Amino acid sequence: MEEAVQFLCGHHRLYGIVHMPPGIKCPHFIVIIVTGGPQIRAGAHRLYVQLSRFLSGHGIPTMRFDYEGMGDSEGRFVGFSGAGPSIAAAVSFLQKRYSPDMKIVFWSLCDGATATALYCAAHSHDISGMILCNPLILTDEGLARSTFRHYYWNRLFDKDFLGKLLRFQLDFRDSFSSLWAYLKSANFISKQKHEDREGGALSNLPRKVFRSLHKFPGPVRIILSTNDIVASNFLDELKKHKELKQDYKTGKVSNFMVQGADHTFVDPDARDKMFSLTLQLLDQMVSS
């Protein structure tokens, strides 16, 4: 059963959809799906609908919702850094509707995963676990470094690229200008630091997210796509920041790669792999 619901975050009404499997009236656990930033609701961004229906079909209740200022929900758009109150309102709504002792697991993608990590670090007593897909921790510098490392370097071994090079079919001026801009942004050329879009705040985003995941006491499962610059950047930053080293050793935090997947799992095979993996991880979290 799919039911449209609304609840308050301050003075603003937020909207969501509860997917309840047949025969379940008072679930002992539920998955809250936190959607990402502004996006259309077709094509790749039907992912949340498809995942909710898949999980419900396997007996797992979910609620997906729009946080403040996004989609159908009221208020101004607050972005992932301001989504905490909306997430708290969703948790409170479900606890009041069903049970304050109900287990809650979060699932989210991209900047929604970032918002979830930041929230759960401060509200761990209500949360049983997190499944985060391709968490967004990009900075301008980090994007440039990961793009150079995972795109330009790999291009040197690409048959099509080498063929064009040998046939003199490349626009060297345009390609070199693009590469030079990335190198400068990544500080390969200049050591001068560039201030980011939020006055320096985004430059600390990787450390904030890793510290939040370390602070959260429950299990954290991170699903990463092999064909996604956001996922590649997450792994690059993970090597530089050691906050989670012990958590990976103990198994509290672990990564799972989905081969052939892009950022939003558009390929049907990659999507199905991610759905099956999500189901497996949820079964482990709920049974533990």
KEFI-302808 format. One line per 8 residues: number of its first residue (from 1); their letters; for each residue x, y, z of N, C-alpha, C. Coordinates in nm, 3 decimals, decimal comma. Example, Ala and Ser with C-alpha at 12.3 -4.5 7.8 and 13.67 -1.06 7.14 Angstrom:
% residues 2
1	AS	1,319/-0,569/0,780/1,230/-0,450/0,780/1,320/-0,330/0,780  1,285/-0,225/0,708/1,367/-0,106/0,714/1,290/0,003/0,787
This chain:
% residues 288
1	MEEAVQFL	0,084/-0,119/0,000/0,000/0,000/0,000/0,087/0,124/0,000  0,052/0,221/-0,083/0,123/0,349/-0,089/0,030/0,459/-0,040  0,077/0,534/0,057/-0,006/0,637/0,118/0,069/0,770/0,123  0,007/0,874/0,070/0,064/1,008/0,079/0,046/1,061/0,220  0,151/1,117/0,278/0,145/1,170/0,415/0,202/1,311/0,418  0,165/1,384/0,521/0,223/1,516/0,544/0,250/1,533/0,692  0,352/1,611/0,722/0,387/1,641/0,861/0,458/1,775/0,866  0,466/1,832/0,984/0,518/1,967/0,999/0,666/1,967/1,033
9	CGHHRLYG	0,736/2,063/0,973/0,873/2,098/1,013/0,868/2,246/1,044  0,857/2,279/1,171/0,830/2,418/1,207/0,692/2,456/1,160  0,683/2,560/1,075/0,553/2,602/1,021/0,532/2,552/0,879  0,622/2,471/0,829/0,613/2,425/0,691/0,566/2,279/0,684  0,480/2,253/0,588/0,432/2,117/0,567/0,527/2,044/0,472  0,568/1,925/0,515/0,651/1,839/0,433/0,567/1,721/0,385  0,598/1,671/0,267/0,519/1,564/0,208/0,605/1,442/0,177  0,544/1,326/0,193/0,614/1,202/0,165/0,517/1,092/0,126
17	IVHMPPGI	0,573/0,975/0,095/0,494/0,857/0,060/0,539/0,742/0,148  0,445/0,680/0,219/0,473/0,560/0,298/0,438/0,439/0,213  0,533/0,348/0,201/0,512/0,221/0,129/0,506/0,110/0,234  0,386/0,059/0,257/0,365/-0,042/0,361/0,331/-0,177/0,298  0,410/-0,279/0,325/0,380/-0,411/0,270/0,245/-0,462/0,318  0,179/-0,547/0,240/0,049/-0,601/0,280/0,059/-0,677/0,412  -0,042/-0,659/0,497/-0,049/-0,733/0,623/0,026/-0,670/0,738  0,099/-0,560/0,715/0,173/-0,493/0,822/0,101/-0,363/0,859
25	KCPHFIVI	0,060/-0,352/0,985/-0,007/-0,231/1,032/0,081/-0,148/1,124  0,161/-0,216/1,206/0,249/-0,145/1,299/0,390/-0,205/1,285  0,469/-0,153/1,194/0,600/-0,212/1,167/0,695/-0,197/1,285  0,786/-0,295/1,302/0,885/-0,284/1,409/1,010/-0,212/1,359  1,019/-0,192/1,227/1,126/-0,107/1,172/1,079/-0,050/1,040  1,146/0,057/0,997/1,112/0,122/0,871/1,237/0,186/0,813  1,242/0,195/0,681/1,352/0,262/0,611/1,306/0,401/0,570  1,378/0,503/0,611/1,351/0,640/0,567/1,445/0,672/0,452
33	IVTGGPQI	1,388/0,705/0,337/1,467/0,741/0,219/1,469/0,892/0,208  1,588/0,948/0,226/1,606/1,094/0,216/1,646/1,126/0,074  1,563/1,198/0,002/1,594/1,231/-0,137/1,699/1,342/-0,142  1,765/1,351/-0,257/1,870/1,450/-0,275/1,815/1,587/-0,310  1,901/1,670/-0,365/1,865/1,808/-0,395/1,770/1,820/-0,513  1,750/1,943/-0,565/1,651/1,967/-0,671/1,674/1,876/-0,791  1,566/1,812/-0,836/1,576/1,717/-0,946/1,439/1,692/-1,004  1,436/1,641/-1,126/1,308/1,603/-1,186/1,264/1,469/-1,128
41	RAGAHRLY	1,141/1,430/-1,156/1,088/1,305/-1,101/1,065/1,201/-1,210  1,149/1,202/-1,313/1,136/1,105/-1,421/1,273/1,047/-1,452  1,275/0,945/-1,537/1,403/0,886/-1,578/1,479/0,831/-1,460  1,606/0,873/-1,447/1,692/0,822/-1,340/1,637/0,854/-1,202  1,561/0,962/-1,191/1,515/1,006/-1,060/1,383/0,939/-1,020  1,345/0,834/-1,092/1,241/0,743/-1,042/1,303/0,640/-0,948  1,433/0,651/-0,926/1,505/0,552/-0,845/1,442/0,534/-0,708  1,403/0,644/-0,644/1,347/0,636/-0,508/1,214/0,561/-0,507
49	VQLSRFLS	1,133/0,588/-0,609/1,005/0,518/-0,621/1,029/0,369/-0,643  1,119/0,339/-0,736/1,146/0,199/-0,768/1,204/0,123/-0,649  1,295/0,187/-0,576/1,354/0,123/-0,459/1,249/0,099/-0,351  1,164/0,198/-0,327/1,060/0,183/-0,225/0,966/0,068/-0,258  0,927/0,058/-0,384/0,836/-0,049/-0,424/0,905/-0,185/-0,419  1,033/-0,188/-0,453/1,109/-0,312/-0,444/1,117/-0,361/-0,299  1,152/-0,271/-0,208/1,165/-0,310/-0,067/1,029/-0,350/-0,009  0,926/-0,274/-0,042/0,791/-0,307/0,007/0,749/-0,446/-0,043
57	GHGIPTMR	0,786/-0,478/-0,167/0,754/-0,609/-0,222/0,827/-0,722/-0,152  0,934/-0,689/-0,078/1,008/-0,789/0,000/0,982/-0,774/0,151  0,869/-0,710/0,183/0,826/-0,704/0,322/0,889/-0,594/0,405  0,955/-0,497/0,342/1,022/-0,390/0,418/0,951/-0,258/0,395  0,894/-0,198/0,502/0,826/-0,070/0,488/0,925/0,045/0,470  0,886/0,144/0,392/0,971/0,261/0,371/0,886/0,388/0,374  0,955/0,500/0,396/0,894/0,630/0,370/0,997/0,717/0,299  0,960/0,768/0,183/1,044/0,864/0,112/0,975/1,000/0,124
65	FDYEGMGD	1,055/1,104/0,137/0,994/1,236/0,158/1,085/1,345/0,103  1,025/1,462/0,080/1,098/1,580/0,036/1,129/1,667/0,157  1,256/1,698/0,175/1,286/1,788/0,287/1,251/1,932/0,249  1,262/2,021/0,344/1,212/2,158/0,334/1,259/2,229/0,207  1,162/2,286/0,135/1,194/2,364/0,017/1,223/2,283/-0,107  1,198/2,153/-0,103/1,227/2,068/-0,218/1,102/1,994/-0,263  1,088/1,976/-0,392/0,972/1,903/-0,443/0,841/1,968/-0,401  0,754/1,889/-0,339/0,623/1,939/-0,298/0,624/2,004/-0,160
73	SEGRFVGF	0,731/1,990/-0,085/0,734/2,041/0,052/0,750/2,193/0,055  0,692/2,251/0,159/0,693/2,398/0,171/0,827/2,450/0,222  0,841/2,582/0,214/0,960/2,649/0,265/1,061/2,677/0,154  1,166/2,746/0,191/1,273/2,774/0,094/1,371/2,657/0,094  1,437/2,640/-0,018/1,533/2,530/-0,030/1,651/2,555/0,065  1,678/2,456/0,150/1,780/2,474/0,254/1,909/2,398/0,222  1,905/2,309/0,121/2,024/2,232/0,088/2,055/2,125/0,191  2,157/2,043/0,161/2,186/1,930/0,250/2,231/1,976/0,388
81	SGAGPSIA	2,299/2,092/0,395/2,349/2,137/0,524/2,238/2,185/0,616  2,120/2,216/0,560/2,008/2,262/0,641/1,894/2,164/0,649  1,918/2,039/0,607/1,810/1,940/0,601/1,783/1,871/0,735  1,868/1,894/0,835/1,853/1,827/0,964/1,715/1,838/1,026  1,658/1,958/1,038/1,525/1,971/1,097/1,418/1,892/1,021  1,427/1,886/0,890/1,330/1,809/0,811/1,343/1,660/0,839  1,466/1,612/0,850/1,488/1,470/0,880/1,436/1,439/1,020  1,461/1,528/1,114/1,411/1,509/1,250/1,258/1,505/1,252
89	AAVSFLQK	1,195/1,590/1,171/1,049/1,593/1,164/0,995/1,461/1,108  1,065/1,403/1,010/1,023/1,275/0,953/1,033/1,163/1,056  1,142/1,161/1,132/1,160/1,061/1,237/1,050/1,074/1,342  1,025/1,196/1,386/0,923/1,221/1,488/0,784/1,178/1,439  0,754/1,208/1,314/0,625/1,170/1,257/0,604/1,020/1,262  0,704/0,944/1,222/0,693/0,798/1,218/0,687/0,739/1,358  0,764/0,794/1,450/0,761/0,743/1,588/0,626/0,767/1,653  0,565/0,881/1,627/0,434/0,910/1,683/0,325/0,825/1,617
97	RYSPDMKI	0,342/0,801/1,490/0,238/0,728/1,417/0,242/0,578/1,448  0,361/0,525/1,466/0,374/0,381/1,485/0,422/0,346/1,626  0,549/0,371/1,656/0,602/0,336/1,788/0,732/0,413/1,812  0,750/0,468/1,933/0,876/0,537/1,963/0,995/0,442/1,969  0,968/0,311/1,982/1,076/0,212/1,990/1,106/0,146/1,855  1,040/0,192/1,751/1,060/0,133/1,618/1,202/0,157/1,568  1,262/0,053/1,509/1,395/0,069/1,449/1,385/0,151/1,321  1,482/0,241/1,303/1,485/0,325/1,184/1,620/0,310/1,116
105	VFWSLCDG	1,617/0,281/0,987/1,737/0,276/0,905/1,723/0,379/0,794  1,828/0,453/0,769/1,825/0,552/0,662/1,890/0,496/0,536  1,832/0,534/0,422/1,892/0,507/0,292/1,891/0,639/0,215  2,005/0,672/0,153/2,006/0,795/0,075/2,119/0,796/-0,025  2,108/0,887/-0,121/2,201/0,898/-0,234/2,253/1,042/-0,244  2,380/1,054/-0,279/2,443/1,182/-0,312/2,436/1,281/-0,196  2,385/1,403/-0,218/2,382/1,502/-0,110/2,280/1,466/-0,003  2,182/1,381/-0,038/2,091/1,330/0,064/2,166/1,241/0,162
113	ATATALYC	2,263/1,164/0,110/2,347/1,081/0,197/2,434/1,168/0,287  2,482/1,279/0,234/2,561/1,372/0,314/2,476/1,430/0,426  2,355/1,474/0,393/2,264/1,528/0,494/2,233/1,424/0,601  2,214/1,299/0,559/2,183/1,191/0,653/2,299/1,166/0,749  2,421/1,164/0,696/2,538/1,141/0,781/2,552/1,250/0,886  2,535/1,374/0,846/2,547/1,486/0,940/2,438/1,480/1,046  2,317/1,442/1,006/2,206/1,433/1,102/2,227/1,320/1,201  2,261/1,202/1,153/2,268/1,083/1,239/2,378/1,094/1,344
121	AAHSHDIS	2,482/1,169/1,315/2,589/1,186/1,414/2,537/1,254/1,540  2,436/1,339/1,525/2,382/1,413/1,640/2,255/1,351/1,697  2,201/1,248/1,631/2,075/1,186/1,676/2,085/1,034/1,671  2,195/0,981/1,716/2,222/0,838/1,700/2,129/0,750/1,782  2,068/0,805/1,890/1,984/0,723/1,975/1,857/0,675/1,905  1,818/0,743/1,797/1,695/0,706/1,725/1,722/0,616/1,604  1,848/0,598/1,567/1,880/0,539/1,437/1,955/0,407/1,454  1,911/0,304/1,379/1,973/0,172/1,386/2,084/0,154/1,285
129	GMILCNPL	2,086/0,231/1,178/2,191/0,216/1,078/2,169/0,306/0,959  2,271/0,313/0,873/2,266/0,395/0,752/2,318/0,315/0,633  2,251/0,332/0,520/2,302/0,286/0,391/2,313/0,408/0,302  2,434/0,443/0,266/2,460/0,566/0,192/2,518/0,533/0,055  2,455/0,586/-0,050/2,502/0,561/-0,187/2,574/0,685/-0,241  2,696/0,666/-0,287/2,774/0,773/-0,350/2,763/0,905/-0,275  2,805/0,907/-0,147/2,792/1,030/-0,068/2,868/1,146/-0,131  2,804/1,262/-0,132/2,864/1,381/-0,192/2,952/1,452/-0,091
137	ILTDEGLA	3,083/1,450/-0,113/3,175/1,527/-0,028/3,268/1,609/-0,116  3,219/1,644/-0,235/3,301/1,715/-0,333/3,332/1,858/-0,289  3,457/1,897/-0,306/3,498/2,037/-0,305/3,547/2,068/-0,446  3,565/2,196/-0,477/3,616/2,231/-0,609/3,752/2,166/-0,634  3,837/2,172/-0,533/3,970/2,113/-0,546/3,962/1,961/-0,557  3,877/1,901/-0,475/3,863/1,756/-0,478/3,808/1,707/-0,611  3,711/1,780/-0,667/3,656/1,743/-0,797/3,764/1,747/-0,904  3,847/1,852/-0,902/3,951/1,865/-1,002/4,053/1,752/-0,990
145	RSTFRHYY	4,093/1,721/-0,867/4,191/1,614/-0,847/4,136/1,478/-0,894  4,012/1,448/-0,855/3,955/1,319/-0,891/3,931/1,311/-1,042  3,890/1,422/-1,103/3,870/1,422/-1,248/4,001/1,396/-1,320  4,107/1,460/-1,276/4,238/1,436/-1,338/4,281/1,291/-1,319  4,265/1,240/-1,199/4,315/1,107/-1,167/4,234/0,997/-1,236  4,101/1,015/-1,240/4,016/0,905/-1,287/3,964/0,924/-1,430  3,979/1,047/-1,485/3,932/1,069/-1,621/4,048/1,092/-1,717  4,124/1,199/-1,694/4,230/1,231/-1,788/4,338/1,122/-1,792
153	WNRLFDKD	4,375/1,070/-1,677/4,478/0,965/-1,677/4,430/0,840/-1,750  4,305/0,800/-1,725/4,251/0,681/-1,791/4,237/0,701/-1,942  4,218/0,826/-1,985/4,204/0,854/-2,127/4,330/0,817/-2,205  4,443/0,821/-2,137/4,569/0,786/-2,204/4,572/0,641/-2,249  4,487/0,559/-2,190/4,484/0,417/-2,224/4,357/0,378/-2,300  4,280/0,480/-2,344/4,156/0,456/-2,416/4,185/0,442/-2,566  4,137/0,335/-2,627/4,166/0,308/-2,768/4,113/0,418/-2,859  3,990/0,465/-2,834/3,933/0,571/-2,918/4,017/0,698/-2,909
161	FLGKLLRF	4,059/0,732/-2,787/4,139/0,852/-2,767/4,272/0,839/-2,841  4,338/0,724/-2,827/4,467/0,703/-2,893/4,451/0,703/-3,045  4,338/0,648/-3,094/4,314/0,650/-3,237/4,301/0,790/-3,291  4,226/0,875/-3,221/4,212/1,014/-3,262/4,346/1,087/-3,256  4,425/1,052/-3,154/4,556/1,115/-3,140/4,645/1,082/-3,260  4,646/0,954/-3,301/4,731/0,912/-3,413/4,680/0,967/-3,546  4,550/0,992/-3,557/4,492/1,045/-3,681/4,486/1,198/-3,681  4,542/1,261/-3,576/4,544/1,408/-3,563/4,403/1,467/-3,566
169	QLDFRDSF	4,310/1,397/-3,498/4,172/1,443/-3,494/4,135/1,512/-3,363  4,232/1,542/-3,280/4,205/1,605/-3,151/4,223/1,756/-3,161  4,137/1,828/-3,091/4,153/1,973/-3,078/4,245/1,999/-2,959  4,376/2,004/-2,985/4,473/2,013/-2,877/4,458/2,141/-2,797  4,424/2,249/-2,864/4,411/2,377/-2,793/4,300/2,371/-2,689  4,183/2,319/-2,731/4,070/2,309/-2,639/4,098/2,208/-2,528  4,156/2,093/-2,565/4,184/1,990/-2,465/4,287/2,038/-2,364  4,391/2,106/-2,412/4,495/2,152/-2,322/4,442/2,260/-2,228
177	SSLWAYLK	4,357/2,348/-2,281/4,299/2,453/-2,196/4,215/2,392/-2,085  4,135/2,290/-2,120/4,052/2,223/-2,021/4,137/2,154/-1,916  4,240/2,083/-1,962/4,328/2,013/-1,869/4,401/2,111/-1,780  4,448/2,221/-1,836/4,521/2,321/-1,757/4,432/2,380/-1,647  4,304/2,404/-1,680/4,211/2,457/-1,580/4,193/2,359/-1,465  4,182/2,230/-1,495/4,169/2,129/-1,391/4,295/2,122/-1,306  4,410/2,129/-1,370/4,536/2,122/-1,295/4,550/2,239/-1,199  4,512/2,357/-1,245/4,519/2,475/-1,158/4,422/2,462/-1,042
185	SANFISKQ	4,298/2,414/-1,071/4,199/2,399/-0,965/4,242/2,296/-0,863  4,315/2,195/-0,909/4,359/2,088/-0,819/4,488/2,121/-0,747  4,540/2,243/-0,771/4,664/2,286/-0,707/4,786/2,207/-0,752  4,778/2,143/-0,870/4,898/2,082/-0,926/4,992/2,191/-0,980  4,934/2,302/-1,027/5,013/2,409/-1,085/5,044/2,517/-0,982  4,943/2,560/-0,909/4,959/2,667/-0,813/4,926/2,618/-0,673  4,997/2,662/-0,575/4,972/2,624/-0,436/4,875/2,719/-0,368  4,828/2,819/-0,444/4,735/2,914/-0,386/4,601/2,847/-0,360
193	KHEDREGG	4,547/2,864/-0,241/4,419/2,805/-0,204/4,305/2,891/-0,257  4,202/2,825/-0,310/4,086/2,896/-0,362/3,970/2,879/-0,266  3,904/2,989/-0,237/3,789/2,983/-0,147/3,670/2,926/-0,223  3,594/2,841/-0,157/3,484/2,775/-0,227/3,356/2,854/-0,215  3,247/2,794/-0,265/3,122/2,867/-0,281/3,061/2,913/-0,149  3,089/2,847/-0,039/3,028/2,885/0,088/3,132/2,946/0,182  3,221/3,028/0,123/3,316/3,100/0,206/3,412/3,010/0,281  3,452/2,898/0,221/3,547/2,810/0,286/3,483/2,693/0,357
201	ALSNLPRK	3,351/2,694/0,375/3,285/2,588/0,452/3,292/2,453/0,381  3,279/2,454/0,247/3,277/2,327/0,175/3,412/2,258/0,176  3,520/2,335/0,196/3,652/2,272/0,198/3,667/2,176/0,314  3,586/2,192/0,418/3,589/2,104/0,535/3,487/1,991/0,527  3,413/1,984/0,416/3,303/1,888/0,408/3,351/1,743/0,421  3,458/1,701/0,352/3,500/1,561/0,370/3,528/1,526/0,515  3,602/1,611/0,585/3,633/1,582/0,725/3,507/1,581/0,811  3,413/1,673/0,785/3,288/1,675/0,861/3,209/1,545/0,843
209	VFRSLHKF	3,201/1,498/0,720/3,125/1,376/0,693/3,194/1,256/0,756  3,326/1,245/0,742/3,397/1,131/0,800/3,389/1,131/0,952  3,397/1,248/1,012/3,384/1,257/1,158/3,243/1,220/1,202  3,144/1,258/1,122/3,006/1,223/1,155/2,985/1,072/1,149  3,041/1,008/1,047/3,028/0,863/1,036/3,102/0,792/1,150  3,213/0,848/1,192/3,288/0,791/1,304/3,210/0,807/1,435  3,146/0,920/1,452/3,072/0,947/1,575/2,948/0,860/1,587  2,886/0,828/1,475/2,765/0,745/1,477/2,801/0,604/1,522
217	PGPVRIIL	2,735/0,549/1,626/2,777/0,419/1,680/2,726/0,298/1,604  2,625/0,315/1,519/2,565/0,202/1,449/2,636/0,167/1,321  2,589/0,064/1,252/2,652/0,021/1,127/2,628/0,121/1,014  2,732/0,142/0,934/2,725/0,229/0,817/2,770/0,149/0,696  2,685/0,137/0,598/2,717/0,065/0,476/2,716/0,163/0,359  2,826/0,170/0,288/2,842/0,269/0,182/2,848/0,197/0,048  2,752/0,227/-0,040/2,745/0,168/-0,173/2,802/0,268/-0,273  2,901/0,223/-0,351/2,970/0,312/-0,444/2,962/0,258/-0,586
225	STNDIVAS	2,939/0,347/-0,681/2,935/0,310/-0,822/3,075/0,317/-0,881  3,108/0,223/-0,967/3,243/0,221/-1,025/3,261/0,326/-1,134  3,150/0,374/-1,194/3,158/0,473/-1,302/3,101/0,607/-1,258  3,148/0,657/-1,147/3,093/0,781/-1,090/3,204/0,863/-1,027  3,220/0,988/-1,069/3,326/1,073/-1,017/3,301/1,108/-0,870  3,174/1,113/-0,827/3,144/1,140/-0,686/3,193/1,026/-0,598  3,169/0,902/-0,643/3,217/0,786/-0,568/3,369/0,780/-0,568  3,430/0,810/-0,683/3,577/0,811/-0,692/3,636/0,915/-0,598
233	NFLDELKK	3,572/1,031/-0,593/3,619/1,136/-0,503/3,607/1,094/-0,357  3,499/1,022/-0,322/3,482/0,973/-0,185/3,600/0,884/-0,147  3,637/0,792/-0,235/3,749/0,702/-0,206/3,882/0,778/-0,200  3,897/0,879/-0,285/4,020/0,960/-0,282/4,033/1,033/-0,149  3,923/1,094/-0,104/3,926/1,169/0,022/3,945/1,075/0,140  3,890/0,955/0,130/3,901/0,857/0,238/4,047/0,822/0,265  4,128/0,819/0,161/4,270/0,789/0,177/4,344/0,900/0,251  4,295/1,024/0,236/4,363/1,138/0,297/4,320/1,161/0,440
241	HKELKQDY	4,197/1,123/0,473/4,143/1,147/0,607/4,134/1,012/0,680  4,192/1,006/0,797/4,207/0,878/0,869/4,103/0,856/0,979  3,999/0,942/0,983/3,903/0,932/1,092/3,835/0,795/1,100  3,813/0,732/0,986/3,736/0,607/0,983/3,822/0,481/0,976  3,952/0,496/0,988/4,040/0,381/0,972/4,003/0,267/1,066  3,984/0,297/1,194/3,951/0,194/1,292/3,811/0,139/1,269  3,718/0,225/1,224/3,581/0,180/1,198/3,575/0,079/1,084  3,660/0,096/0,985/3,666/-0,001/0,877/3,727/-0,133/0,926
249	KTGKVSNF	3,825/-0,123/1,015/3,887/-0,245/1,068/3,789/-0,328/1,149  3,704/-0,262/1,227/3,608/-0,334/1,310/3,484/-0,377/1,232  3,464/-0,322/1,112/3,347/-0,356/1,033/3,228/-0,268/1,059  3,243/-0,167/1,145/3,131/-0,076/1,169/3,095/-0,002/1,040  3,198/0,036/0,965/3,180/0,100/0,834/3,240/0,008/0,729  3,169/-0,009/0,618/3,223/-0,091/0,510/3,170/-0,041/0,376  3,250/-0,061/0,271/3,216/-0,018/0,136/3,175/-0,137/0,051  3,085/-0,111/-0,043/3,041/-0,211/-0,139/3,036/-0,146/-0,277
257	MVQGADHT	3,106/-0,205/-0,373/3,114/-0,150/-0,508/3,011/-0,218/-0,599  2,944/-0,138/-0,681/2,852/-0,190/-0,782/2,916/-0,168/-0,918  2,961/-0,275/-0,980/3,032/-0,267/-1,107/2,940/-0,218/-1,219  2,994/-0,126/-1,299/2,921/-0,076/-1,415/2,814/0,027/-1,384  2,803/0,068/-1,259/2,698/0,162/-1,220/2,745/0,306/-1,233  2,654/0,394/-1,278/2,683/0,536/-1,275/2,625/0,595/-1,147  2,620/0,727/-1,138/2,584/0,791/-1,012/2,444/0,755/-0,964  2,349/0,747/-1,057/2,209/0,721/-1,019/2,161/0,583/-1,064
265	FVDPDARD	2,252/0,494/-1,097/2,218/0,354/-1,127/2,116/0,344/-1,241  2,144/0,418/-1,349/2,052/0,420/-1,462/2,046/0,284/-1,532  2,160/0,219/-1,547/2,162/0,088/-1,612/2,079/-0,012/-1,532  1,985/-0,079/-1,596/1,895/-0,170/-1,523/1,969/-0,279/-1,445  2,075/-0,336/-1,505/2,149/-0,441/-1,434/2,216/-0,386/-1,309  2,276/-0,268/-1,321/2,341/-0,205/-1,206/2,239/-0,169/-1,099  2,123/-0,120/-1,143/2,016/-0,086/-1,047/1,970/-0,210/-0,972  1,951/-0,320/-1,044/1,906/-0,443/-0,979/2,009/-0,494/-0,879
273	KMFSLTLQ	2,137/-0,482/-0,914/2,244/-0,522/-0,821/2,239/-0,438/-0,694  2,219/-0,308/-0,713/2,213/-0,219/-0,596/2,091/-0,250/-0,510  1,977/-0,276/-0,573/1,856/-0,309/-0,497/1,877/-0,437/-0,416  1,933/-0,538/-0,479/1,955/-0,665/-0,410/2,056/-0,648/-0,295  2,158/-0,568/-0,318/2,256/-0,541/-0,214/2,192/-0,466/-0,098  2,108/-0,368/-0,129/2,037/-0,293/-0,025/1,952/-0,387/0,060  1,881/-0,475/-0,004/1,796/-0,571/0,069/1,880/-0,659/0,160  1,992/-0,706/0,111/2,082/-0,790/0,191/2,135/-0,714/0,313
281	LLDQMVSS	2,176/-0,589/0,292/2,230/-0,510/0,402/2,124/-0,477/0,506  2,002/-0,450/0,460/1,893/-0,422/0,554/1,860/-0,545/0,638  1,858/-0,662/0,576/1,832/-0,786/0,651/1,935/-0,805/0,761  2,060/-0,774/0,732/2,166/-0,787/0,831/2,149/-0,686/0,944  2,113/-0,563/0,909/2,098/-0,460/1,012/1,982/-0,488/1,105  1,871/-0,530/1,048/1,750/-0,550/1,128/1,760/-0,674/1,216  1,829/-0,776/1,166/1,840/-0,901/1,242/1,947/-0,895/1,351  2,037/-0,797/1,342/2,145/-0,788/1,439/2,100/-0,724/1,569
